[in-house]
């Protein structure tokens, strides 16, 4: 394992205070940096740890068991490192700046989502204005920008309508020090509070030509920048949510071994209904873990899933988030009314796991894509 048990214990000990105070976990980030976790996924030829996608998934799950919001925040950095790897592996040299930046100490944030835009990655409502020299300025509002207090570089995209070849999505890396944006103080949410995913208003933030990753047609495709973002977003998000479900089962298992029924004069761990609940949770988590592990392995090995890549990546993310939601619910039911208190870890896990309902791909998108797999597109 890459992250030590002692480090995870320290991160876990701070999770409640981070949530309670709605602040970014600065100490967690420092310790994760010192441990080399922000460069662990960078290939060895660039000086990084060279962990595989499957191995990073394992670490993300372990980190989320300790502190879900810390894991989800760091997850965004790892996604962009994955994008850099994917671009370089597919002959797109612009990805080198991501890998080199991570090694130089940069923290990458994810600036894709926009309010009211259900196209998400497949089309922006923000504007990319060409500067005439191969670069662009970016204008528009991005939401759920995790790592807002600490990122040094922001990966974002917007729409360029100026070309004779039609509309294109322009993906770029923005430098924090160059300005041209305002970060709003608007992260006051039900859960995942430590991510500090404040909205970011792009007000002409500029990326010169050498910071443009790719300019591609909107929509789902196997263009390296599109598939790279989608695939690593889905698989790392899935791995992160697995940690919440695993932790909920751990907490519940500990509790029911000491929680005693007055009626039956026995601990709840011996109650067949409670045993069934927690077994149900573990079974769902077991299946979701297998699904995420396999798809991460296939990404590492470059397996060809053809047109099933997108729906199966979406399915893996949804399997993990739904299994974890089920696990948390069963854990709460097993532990009884005490879990309703804000002082109970299960209360926080419940609020955190709900974020998985909103992050792409959501249930509607998932079922639409699988209806096309089974039935073909609507006529």
C-alpha positions as a printed Julia matrix, in Angstrom:
379×3 Matrix{Float64}:
   0.0     0.0     0.0
   1.22    3.52   -0.8
  -0.49    5.5     1.97
   0.54    4.38    5.44
  -2.0     3.35    8.06
  -0.62    6.02   10.42
  -1.16    8.75    7.83
  -4.72    7.6     7.18
  -5.41    7.52   10.91
  -4.26   11.14   11.27
  -6.38   12.2     8.31
  -9.37   10.38    9.78
  -8.9    12.13   13.13
  -9.34   15.52   11.43
 -12.33   14.66    9.21
 -15.07   15.66   11.67
 -13.58   19.08   12.38
 -13.08   19.79    8.68
 -16.74   18.97    8.06
 -18.0    20.88   11.1
 -16.05   24.03   10.27
 -16.63   23.84    6.48
 -12.93   24.38    5.72
 -10.35   22.92    3.4
  -8.19   20.16    4.98
  -4.85   21.94    4.64
  -3.04   19.56    6.99
  -4.26   16.57    4.98
  -2.98   18.09    1.75
   0.41   18.84    3.28
   0.8    15.32    4.59
  -0.35   13.77    1.32
   2.12   15.96   -0.58
   4.92   15.0     1.81
   4.04   11.34    1.29
   4.37   11.78   -2.49
   0.73   11.03   -3.18
   0.22   13.92   -5.61
   2.98   12.5    -7.81
   2.29    8.82   -7.17
   0.35    8.44  -10.43
   2.93   10.27  -12.55
   4.88    7.75  -14.69
   8.35    6.84  -13.48
   9.96    8.25  -16.62
   8.78   11.68  -15.47
  10.07   11.08  -11.95
   6.79   10.01  -10.37
   5.72    6.98   -8.39
   4.44    5.12  -11.43
   1.38    3.64   -9.74
  -1.15    2.07  -12.07
  -4.77    3.13  -12.41
  -5.82    0.06  -10.46
  -3.38    0.9    -7.67
  -4.53    4.53   -7.43
  -8.11    3.27   -7.2
  -7.14    1.17   -4.19
  -5.49    4.18   -2.54
  -8.45    6.44   -3.28
 -10.77    3.92   -1.64
  -8.55    3.75    1.44
  -8.27    7.54    1.62
 -12.05    7.9     1.36
 -12.52    5.43    4.21
 -10.49    7.87    6.3
 -11.95   11.16    5.04
 -14.35   11.24    2.07
 -14.09   14.95    1.33
 -10.29   14.89    1.38
 -10.34   11.94   -0.98
 -12.83   13.57   -3.34
 -10.78   16.78   -3.48
  -7.48   15.01   -4.17
  -9.35   12.81   -6.63
  -9.67   15.78   -9.01
  -5.9    16.21   -9.12
  -5.42   12.51   -9.83
  -7.99   12.66  -12.68
  -6.0    15.38  -14.41
  -2.74   13.47  -13.94
  -4.56   10.54  -15.56
  -5.54   12.84  -18.43
  -1.9    13.85  -18.85
  -0.87   10.21  -19.0
  -3.6     9.44  -21.54
  -2.72   12.39  -23.78
   0.97   11.52  -23.85
   0.25    7.82  -24.45
  -1.85    8.82  -27.46
   0.72   11.13  -28.99
  -0.67   14.44  -27.72
   2.38   16.22  -26.37
   0.36   18.93  -24.63
  -0.23   16.38  -21.86
   3.42   16.59  -20.83
   2.78   19.92  -19.09
   0.42   18.15  -16.67
   2.93   15.46  -15.73
   5.8    17.94  -15.48
   3.62   20.34  -13.5
   2.65   17.67  -10.99
   6.31   16.85  -10.46
   7.04   20.57   -9.94
   4.48   20.7    -7.12
   1.4    21.96   -8.93
  -2.05   21.08   -7.64
  -4.52   20.61  -10.5
  -8.22   21.43  -10.21
 -11.12   20.38  -12.4
 -13.12   23.21  -14.01
 -15.64   21.48  -16.26
 -19.14   21.62  -14.73
 -21.41   24.58  -15.47
 -24.76   25.54  -13.91
 -27.7    24.14  -15.85
 -25.54   22.42  -18.46
 -26.42   18.72  -18.61
 -24.02   18.18  -21.53
 -21.22   18.48  -18.94
 -18.03   17.37  -20.72
 -19.69   17.06  -24.13
 -20.39   20.73  -24.73
 -19.72   24.0   -22.9
 -21.87   27.09  -22.48
 -18.78   29.12  -21.57
 -16.93   31.06  -24.26
 -13.39   30.52  -25.56
 -12.14   33.58  -27.46
  -9.08   33.07  -29.68
  -6.21   35.52  -29.22
  -4.96   35.12  -32.79
  -1.77   33.42  -31.68
  -3.1    29.96  -30.87
  -4.2    30.8   -27.35
  -7.6    31.59  -25.86
  -9.27   33.63  -23.14
 -12.04   31.93  -21.19
 -15.35   33.45  -20.09
 -18.08   31.77  -18.07
 -19.05   30.26  -14.73
 -17.7    26.9   -13.56
 -19.23   25.15  -10.56
 -18.05   22.4    -8.21
 -14.45   23.51   -8.61
 -12.86   21.36   -5.91
  -9.58   22.43   -4.3
 -10.56   26.09   -4.76
  -8.34   27.46   -1.96
  -5.2    25.63   -3.05
  -5.09   24.82   -6.76
  -2.24   26.26   -8.75
  -3.52   25.15  -12.17
  -7.07   24.75  -13.43
  -8.0    22.39  -16.26
 -11.04   23.84  -17.99
 -12.84   24.1   -21.31
 -15.16   26.38  -23.25
 -16.77   26.7   -26.68
 -15.13   28.39  -29.66
 -17.69   29.44  -32.3
 -15.35   31.59  -34.36
 -13.82   29.01  -36.66
 -15.0    28.28  -40.18
 -14.93   24.6   -39.25
 -17.83   25.0   -36.82
 -18.07   25.02  -33.03
 -15.27   23.38  -31.08
 -14.52   22.65  -27.43
 -11.21   24.11  -26.32
  -9.46   22.45  -23.37
  -6.67   24.26  -21.58
  -4.61   24.64  -18.43
  -4.93   27.98  -16.63
  -2.36   29.3   -14.16
  -3.7    30.7   -10.9
  -1.01   33.36  -10.79
  -2.14   34.78  -14.15
  -5.56   35.77  -12.77
  -8.59   36.52  -14.92
 -11.04   34.76  -12.62
 -12.96   35.18   -9.37
 -13.51   32.37   -6.88
 -16.83   32.76   -5.1
 -17.25   31.93   -1.42
 -20.34   29.8    -1.97
 -19.51   26.28   -0.75
 -22.04   25.72    2.04
 -23.36   22.25    1.33
 -24.96   19.23    2.93
 -21.86   17.07    2.64
 -18.37   16.81    1.12
 -17.71   20.16    2.76
 -13.94   19.78    2.94
 -13.61   19.74   -0.85
 -14.31   23.49   -0.83
 -15.66   23.24   -4.36
 -16.45   26.91   -4.8
 -17.75   28.33   -8.07
 -15.16   29.93  -10.36
 -16.1    32.83  -12.61
 -13.78   32.97  -15.61
 -13.44   36.63  -16.61
 -10.98   36.42  -19.48
  -8.48   34.04  -17.92
  -5.91   33.46  -20.62
  -4.12   30.33  -21.8
  -1.4    30.86  -24.42
  -0.98   28.34  -27.21
   1.35   26.08  -25.23
  -1.29   25.65  -22.51
  -4.01   24.47  -24.89
  -4.52   20.74  -24.51
  -6.78   20.1   -27.51
  -9.44   21.75  -29.66
 -12.05   19.15  -30.63
 -15.61   18.89  -31.86
 -18.21   18.84  -29.07
 -19.84   15.58  -28.06
 -18.75   12.14  -26.89
 -15.79   10.81  -28.84
 -12.53    8.94  -28.49
 -10.49   12.11  -28.91
  -7.78   11.71  -26.25
  -8.83   14.76  -24.22
 -12.49   13.71  -24.14
 -12.01   10.03  -23.39
  -9.13   10.76  -21.02
 -11.2    13.09  -18.85
 -14.32   10.92  -18.91
 -12.63    7.61  -18.18
 -10.46    8.72  -15.26
 -13.22   10.88  -13.81
 -15.6     7.94  -13.7
 -13.22    5.29  -12.44
 -11.56    7.42   -9.74
 -14.91    8.78   -8.6
 -16.16    5.21   -8.33
 -13.14    4.17   -6.29
 -13.59    7.12   -3.95
 -17.23    6.35   -3.24
 -16.35    2.74   -2.5
 -14.43    4.01    0.51
 -17.56    5.55    2.03
 -19.53    2.32    1.8
 -16.64    0.3     3.22
 -16.27    2.65    6.15
 -20.0     2.62    6.92
 -19.93   -1.16    7.2
 -16.89   -0.98    9.49
 -18.58    1.54   11.79
 -21.8    -0.47   11.93
 -20.03   -3.77   12.54
 -18.22   -2.29   15.53
 -21.4    -0.76   16.93
 -23.7    -3.8    16.68
 -21.18   -5.97   18.52
 -21.75   -3.85   21.63
 -25.29   -2.51   21.08
 -27.57   -4.69   23.17
 -31.25   -5.49   22.73
 -33.24   -5.23   25.96
 -35.94   -7.39   24.43
 -33.68  -10.25   23.38
 -30.94   -9.76   25.99
 -28.29  -10.14   23.33
 -26.11   -7.91   21.16
 -27.48   -6.87   17.8
 -24.62   -8.62   16.02
 -26.53  -11.84   16.76
 -29.85  -10.51   15.46
 -30.63  -12.26   12.15
 -32.25   -9.13   10.69
 -29.21   -6.97   11.47
 -26.88   -9.65   10.11
 -28.93   -9.72    6.91
 -28.75   -5.92    6.56
 -24.99   -5.73    6.87
 -24.5    -8.8     4.68
 -26.66   -7.12    2.04
 -24.48   -4.04    2.23
 -21.26   -6.07    1.97
 -22.57   -8.05   -1.01
 -23.37   -4.89   -2.96
 -19.98   -3.43   -2.11
 -18.23   -6.65   -3.15
 -19.83   -6.57   -6.6
 -19.19   -2.86   -7.13
 -15.55   -3.24   -6.1
 -15.07   -6.04   -8.62
 -16.61   -3.91  -11.38
 -14.4    -0.9   -10.61
 -11.26   -3.03  -10.3
 -11.83   -4.71  -13.65
 -12.47   -1.51  -15.58
  -9.42    0.16  -14.0
  -7.33   -2.84  -15.01
  -8.65   -2.66  -18.56
  -7.71    1.02  -18.75
  -4.19    0.12  -17.62
  -3.9    -2.66  -20.17
  -5.47   -0.74  -23.04
  -8.23   -3.29  -23.56
 -10.67   -2.61  -26.38
 -14.23   -2.38  -25.09
 -15.3    -0.6   -28.27
 -18.55    1.34  -28.06
 -19.2    -0.1   -24.59
 -16.46    1.99  -22.96
 -18.66    4.98  -22.18
 -21.72    3.09  -20.87
 -19.57    0.68  -18.88
 -17.54    3.48  -17.28
 -20.82    5.15  -16.32
 -22.1     1.86  -14.97
 -19.03    1.38  -12.78
 -19.39    4.85  -11.25
 -23.08    4.32  -10.59
 -22.54    0.82   -9.19
 -20.06    2.23   -6.68
 -22.07    5.27   -5.63
 -25.36    3.35   -5.36
 -23.78    0.43   -3.49
 -22.19    2.87   -1.06
 -25.47    4.71   -0.54
 -27.11    1.34    0.17
 -24.32    0.42    2.58
 -24.63    3.67    4.52
 -28.4     3.3     4.76
 -28.12   -0.27    6.02
 -25.46    0.76    8.52
 -27.69    3.53    9.88
 -30.66    1.18   10.15
 -28.49   -1.34   11.97
 -27.13    1.17   14.46
 -30.43    2.8    15.31
 -31.28    6.3    16.43
 -27.81    7.21   17.7
 -26.63    7.44   14.08
 -29.02   10.37   13.57
 -26.83   12.56   15.76
 -24.35   14.86   14.04
 -21.7    13.56   16.43
 -22.01   10.08   14.87
 -19.67    9.35   11.97
 -22.49    7.64   10.07
 -24.36   10.95    9.94
 -21.4    12.53    8.11
 -20.95    9.52    5.83
 -24.62    9.73    4.88
 -24.31   13.39    3.94
 -21.09   12.74    2.02
 -22.35    9.76    0.04
 -25.29   11.75   -1.31
 -22.93   13.79   -3.49
 -22.62   10.72   -5.71
 -26.22   11.22   -6.83
 -25.32   14.46   -8.59
 -21.92   13.81  -10.12
 -21.78   12.59  -13.72
 -22.81   10.22  -14.97
 -26.12   10.43  -13.16
 -28.86    7.8   -13.22
 -30.75    9.44  -16.07
 -27.67    9.58  -18.31
 -26.72    6.02  -17.36
 -30.08    4.55  -18.26
 -30.29    6.53  -21.47
 -26.92    5.2   -22.64
 -27.82    1.63  -21.72
 -31.2     1.89  -23.44
 -29.23    2.74  -26.58
 -27.02   -0.31  -26.01
 -29.99   -2.63  -25.61
 -32.53   -1.08  -27.96
 -30.58    1.23  -30.21
 -31.28    4.95  -30.52
 -34.86    6.19  -30.59
 -36.38    6.55  -34.04
